[in-house]
C-alpha cells in the first residue's frame, strides 16, 4: 500500500524537476527534533474548563466564545467558563476510525456575514466517505444556534472507508483565499497523482472557485486547485505573522514533518521521507532527492502533530511568532520557532499526559487545547501566576 505506482513516480520526478529552477533558495538542512526531551517544568498552568465527547477542533469567534467540533458529528458554541450549547443543522457525517466531523474556521468577514467554514467526511455508500468542505451562516436566537444556508464548496471524488482525511482550513492573511489540506487516506501513491484530490494542499477563493493565479489554474479539475502536492496526512495548517504558510504532517514510522508551503512545490511523499514504511522497508531520504522540498524540521521518533496556531498574544511575549502544535503521541504541547529564511527549530516541548488534538489562541492571549478521545478536556493555559478563568463546575457538555 505504501509503494506508489511507477507512472506516478515518473510524473512526480518530471514535475518536481521542472519546478526546481523556480524555487526560492533552500532553507538550512532540517534537524531531527524527535530526540529532544520534554522540558522538566512548564512555564504555564493548565486549567481544565470542560470535557467533551471526541472533540476534534476549536476556533475562536470574535467575542471570545469557542466553536468546537466533536468527531461523531456535533458542533457546539462554548463559553470560556465551559458552558456550551449545541448548533443545529450540521450535515450527516461518516464517522469511522479517523473520519467524522473535523475542522472549523471562522470567516475573515464574520462580523458582517456570520459565516463559518468546516470540513467533514460525507457519507458515500457503499464505499465509505469522502472529504467535503462546507460553509454556512451561524444563526443565533433565543431558541438556540443553527447553521443556515449550508453550501458544499468542494467534495472529494474518491471515497474511502478509512484513512487520514486531513481537512485543515487556513485563510490567507488578506482573507482573499482559503487553503485546505487533503490527506492521502492511506493510499500513498495517490499523493503523487495530479488527478486525485489526495495528498494535496488546495487553494481556492472563499466561494470554492479557482483563483486565476494558482500554479495550474488553466488545467481544470483538481489540478486547477492544487497549490502543493506530495503530502501524507496534514493535520496542521496556519499562517505565520509574516504571511508565510506552514504545515505539519504525520510521517509513517518516523519522519513527522514541519513544512514551509511554497506554491507549485512537491513535498515528496511517498517517494521520500525521514521515516520508514510500517513494514520496516526503508524509504529514500530527502537528501537523496533534492528535486523534492524537504521539511524545515522533522521528528523521529514521531510526536504525531495535530492542530497548530501561531502565537501573537500578550500573555507569552517570548513566544510571539512561534508555532504551537499539539502532540498526540507526544501527549503535550510543542513550540516551534521559525525564521525568515524558512528554517525552524523546536524551542520547547511540554508533557501534559494526554493526547492533544488541537490548539487555538484566545483574543486575550491565553492558549487553549483540546484532548483527544472520549471525555476529552478543554484546557486553558496561562503563564504561571496568572489567575484562572471562572469556570462552571461540573459542566461536561
Buried (B, 14 or more C-beta within 10 A) or exposed (E): EBEBEEEBBEBBBEBBEEBBEEBEEEBEEBBBBBEBEBBEEBEBBBBEBBBBBBBBBBBBBEEEBBBBBBBEBBBBBBBBBBBBBBBEBBBEBBBBBBBBBBBBBBBBEBEEEBBBBBBBBBBBEEEBBBBBBBBBBBBEEEEEBBBEEEEEBBBBEBBBBBBBBBBBBBBBBEEEBBBBBBBBBBBBBBBBBBEBBBBBBBBBBBEBEBBEEBBBBEBEBBBBBBBBBBBBBBBBBBBBEEEBBBBBBBBBBBBBBBBBBBBBBBBBBBBBBBBBBEEEEEBEBBEEBEBBBBBBBBBBBBBBBBBBBBBEBEBBEEBEBBBBBBBBBBBBBBBBBBEEEBBBBBBBBBBBEBBBBBBBBBEEBBBBBBBBBEEBBBBBBBBEEBEEBEBEEEBEB
